[in-house]
Amino acid sequence: MKKQKAKIEGKRDRFRRLAQTRTNQVIKRLMILGNCADKGRYEYAKEDMERIFAAIDRRLNKTKARFDLPTDREEFKL
């Protein structure tokens, strides 16, 4: 049944469905990570926070770059 649905569902519809679900999952996980900011429950240094967000920024930039790549691939010629 899923294969039949996949054939009927267009690429744009599939992208929207998956992107929405996955984006909401990322947002939820970031909210959960934000719970670690509770100084009453956790102890962390500014450097810890900076390392966490540097790692997130690096991965986010790599992911954004995948969307920004040009679709037309020109062949190099001399």
N, C-alpha and C positions, 0 to 999 in steps of 0.2 A: 504493500500500500504506500509506503514512503517513497519508493522509486517512482511510482506513478505520480505522486504529488510533486516530486522534484522535477519531473518532466513538464508538468503543467505550470509550475511556478517559474516565472521569468527571472532572469539574472538580477534585475533591479529590485524585484519583490524579495528575492532571497537575501540580497545585500541588506535591504532595509530591515528585514526581520532579524537577521543575525546581528547586524550592527547595533540595533536598538537593544537587544538582549545583552550583548557583550558590553556595551557602554554602560548600561545600568548595573551590570556586575562590577565593573571597575569602580564606578561611583560608590557603590555600596561598600566595597573593600576599602576605599579611601576614607569613608566615614568611620569604618571600624578601626582603621589605623589611627584616625583622629582621637579615638578613645584613649590611646597611649599618651596623649598630652595631659591627662589628668595627673597633676603633680601630687595630689593626695594619695594616689595609688601607685605611682611609678616615679622612679628617679632617673633622670637622664641629663646629659650635658648638651650644651648648644652644639658641640661638634657631632654628637649622635644625630641630632635633628638635621644638621647640614648634610651629613652623609646619606641619611635616608632620602631627603629630597633631591640630592644630587643624583642618586641612583634612579629615582623616579623620573627626573627630568631627562636623563640620558636615554632611558627606554622610551619615553614619550617622544623625544626628538627623532629617534630611530624609526619609530612607528609612523610618525607624521611624514618623514622623508619617503617612506614606501608609497604613500598616497600622492606625493608631489612629483614622483618620477615621470618624465615625459613618456607618453604612450608611443610616439613614433621613434623607432630606434634607427638612427641613421648609421649607415656603414661608413667607416673611415676609409678614405682613399687618398693616395698621394698623387 
